[in-house]
Amino acid sequence: MGDVAENLEAVRERIASAAARAGSNAGEIALVAVSKGRSTQMIREAAAAGQLVFGENRAQELREKLESQDLDLEWHFIGHLQRNKVNMVVGRTALIHSVDSRRLLGTIAARARELGIVQDILLQVNVSGEESKYGIAVKETAPLLETAVEIPGVRVRGLMTIAPLGPREEARKCFRRMRELRDEMARDYPPRSLEVLSMGMTQDFEVALEEGANMVRIGTAIFGA
């Protein structure tokens, strides 16, 4: 096996171990391979090893990769999305992880209606409150969810967050609060389906899984630094 295949196997083993510690089913955890800056060859190696879900951070790079390869893959958009790049993403991705404003939500919904589709999205929440991170504040989650439910063209599948760099316990607090928030939203605003909890990257995905994540976004541990 090549390095990518070996790395993928190691990541899957770590996911299974973390899921076992959390008492969850590893088979229900979605792994998004973050392919930002990676070559088509590396993506092909990952696909040959059974990885079929990939995430991109930049709209332009996503478009170029979609146009340059013919693999039957599922693509997610996981980076900050500018409103003027929405047309590159909507209808071309299975899931947009990073919806963080009413204006962006409206632009995505309008484009989806033009295409005659419903675009699946996640609301990105800045649980840590760091000014350097994108995402809505915790207190803004319910109002944005209310708006999203009423707008045709989008379907909210769940929530996403990025934990602060630093001690694992700080990341754990962030992930735990995110899970609690998701549970609150699902309880207080039924029958909304908020089944996806996207949190955890190379440096902290095991902690995220222990705290309830069911979708992780991993790049370096698969493709290398």
C-alpha positions in Angstrom: 0.0 0.0 0.0 1.1 3.6 -0.6 1.4 6.2 2.1 -2.1 7.6 1.6 -3.7 4.1 1.9 -1.6 3.3 5.0 -2.5 6.6 6.6 -6.2 6.1 5.8 -6.1 2.7 7.5 -4.5 4.2 10.6 -7.0 7.0 10.7 -9.9 4.5 10.5 -8.4 2.5 13.3 -8.2 5.6 15.4 -11.8 6.5 14.6 -12.9 3.0 15.6 -11.1 3.2 18.9 -12.5 6.7 19.7 -16.0 5.5 18.8 -15.6 2.5 21.1 -14.6 4.7 24.0 -17.7 6.9 23.3 -20.0 3.9 23.0 -20.9 4.9 19.4 -20.9 2.9 16.2 -17.8 3.6 14.1 -19.8 2.6 11.0 -22.0 5.6 11.5 -19.1 8.1 11.5 -18.5 10.0 8.3 -14.9 10.7 7.4 -14.3 13.7 5.1 -10.8 13.7 3.6 -9.7 17.3 3.4 -7.9 17.5 0.0 -7.1 21.2 0.0 -3.8 21.7 -1.9 -3.6 18.0 -2.7 -3.0 16.6 -6.2 -5.4 14.6 -8.2 -3.1 11.6 -7.9 -3.3 11.7 -4.1 -7.1 11.9 -4.3 -7.1 8.9 -6.7 -4.9 7.0 -4.2 -7.3 7.7 -1.4 -10.3 6.7 -3.6 -8.6 3.5 -4.5 -8.3 2.8 -0.7 -12.0 3.3 -0.3 -12.3 7.0 0.6 -15.0 8.5 -1.4 -15.9 11.7 0.5 -13.6 14.7 0.1 -13.7 18.3 1.5 -12.4 21.4 -0.1 -11.8 24.8 1.6 -11.7 27.0 -1.5 -14.4 27.4 -4.1 -12.0 27.9 -7.0 -10.0 24.8 -6.2 -13.1 22.8 -5.8 -14.3 23.8 -9.2 -10.9 23.0 -10.8 -10.8 19.6 -9.2 -14.4 18.8 -10.3 -13.5 19.7 -13.8 -10.1 17.9 -13.9 -11.1 14.4 -12.7 -13.8 11.8 -13.5 -14.0 9.9 -10.3 -17.4 9.3 -8.8 -16.8 11.1 -5.5 -18.9 13.0 -2.9 -17.6 16.5 -2.4 -18.2 18.8 0.6 -17.4 22.4 1.0 -15.9 23.0 4.4 -14.2 26.4 4.2 -15.4 30.0 4.6 -17.7 30.6 1.6 -17.9 34.1 0.1 -21.3 35.1 -1.4 -19.7 35.8 -4.8 -18.4 32.2 -4.9 -21.7 30.5 -4.1 -22.3 29.6 -7.8 -19.2 27.5 -7.8 -20.4 25.4 -4.8 -24.2 25.1 -4.8 -25.4 22.1 -6.7 -21.8 20.7 -7.0 -21.4 19.6 -3.4 -23.4 17.2 -1.2 -23.0 19.4 1.8 -21.9 22.9 2.7 -20.5 22.9 6.2 -19.9 26.6 6.7 -23.1 28.7 6.6 -22.6 31.5 9.1 -24.9 34.4 8.1 -28.4 35.2 6.9 -27.0 36.8 3.8 -25.0 33.7 2.8 -28.0 31.5 3.6 -30.2 33.6 1.3 -27.7 33.6 -1.5 -27.2 29.8 -1.3 -31.0 29.3 -1.2 -31.6 31.6 -4.2 -29.0 29.7 -6.3 -30.4 26.3 -5.3 -33.9 27.5 -6.4 -32.4 28.6 -9.7 -31.1 25.1 -10.2 -34.3 23.4 -9.0 -32.6 21.6 -6.1 -32.4 21.6 -2.4 -28.9 22.2 -1.0 -27.9 20.4 2.2 -26.1 22.7 4.6 -24.7 22.9 8.1 -24.7 26.0 10.3 -21.2 26.9 11.5 -21.1 27.9 15.1 -18.2 29.7 16.8 -18.6 27.9 20.1 -15.2 29.1 21.4 -15.9 32.7 20.7 -12.5 33.4 19.1 -12.5 36.5 17.0 -10.3 34.8 14.4 -12.8 32.1 13.7 -15.8 32.3 11.4 -19.2 31.1 12.6 -22.3 32.5 14.3 -22.3 33.0 18.1 -24.1 30.3 20.1 -27.0 32.7 20.9 -27.5 33.3 17.1 -28.0 29.6 16.3 -31.7 29.3 17.0 -32.6 32.5 15.1 -30.6 31.4 12.0 -32.1 27.9 12.2 -35.5 29.5 12.3 -34.8 31.4 9.2 -33.2 28.5 7.4 -36.2 26.3 8.0 -38.5 28.8 6.4 -36.4 29.4 3.2 -37.0 27.0 0.3 -33.9 25.7 -1.4 -31.9 24.7 1.6 -32.1 21.9 4.2 -30.2 22.2 7.5 -28.6 18.8 8.2 -26.8 19.8 11.4 -24.0 21.9 12.9 -20.3 22.4 12.5 -17.6 23.9 14.6 -13.8 24.3 14.8 -12.2 24.0 18.2 -9.4 26.3 19.4 -5.8 25.2 19.0 -4.2 24.4 22.3 -4.8 22.0 25.2 -7.0 19.0 24.4 -9.3 19.9 27.3 -10.1 23.2 25.8 -11.1 21.4 22.6 -13.1 19.0 24.6 -15.1 21.8 26.3 -15.8 23.3 22.9 -17.0 20.0 21.4 -19.1 19.2 24.5 -20.8 22.5 24.3 -21.4 22.0 20.6 -23.1 18.6 21.2 -25.2 20.1 24.0 -26.2 23.0 21.6 -27.2 20.5 18.9 -29.3 18.5 21.4 -31.0 21.7 22.6 -31.8 22.7 19.0 -33.1 19.3 18.1 -35.2 19.2 21.3 -36.6 22.7 21.3 -37.4 23.0 17.6 -38.8 19.7 16.4 -39.2 18.1 14.0 -36.0 19.5 12.6 -33.4 16.9 11.7 -30.0 17.9 13.0 -28.4 14.5 12.7 -24.9 15.8 11.5 -22.4 17.0 14.1 -19.3 18.0 12.1 -16.4 18.6 14.4 -12.8 17.4 14.8 -9.7 17.7 12.5 -6.3 16.0 12.5 -5.2 17.4 15.8 -8.4 16.8 17.8 -10.8 14.4 16.0 -10.5 11.7 18.6 -11.6 14.1 21.3 -14.4 15.3 19.1 -15.6 11.7 18.6 -15.5 11.1 22.3 -17.8 14.1 22.7 -20.4 13.0 20.1 -19.1 14.0 16.6 -20.4 11.9 13.8 -18.5 13.6 11.0 -14.8 14.5 11.1 -12.7 16.5 8.6 -9.2 15.1 8.3 -6.4 16.2 6.0 -2.9 16.0 7.3 -3.2 12.6 9.0 -4.3 11.2 5.6 -2.2 13.1 3.1 0.8 14.3 5.2 1.9 17.7 6.1 
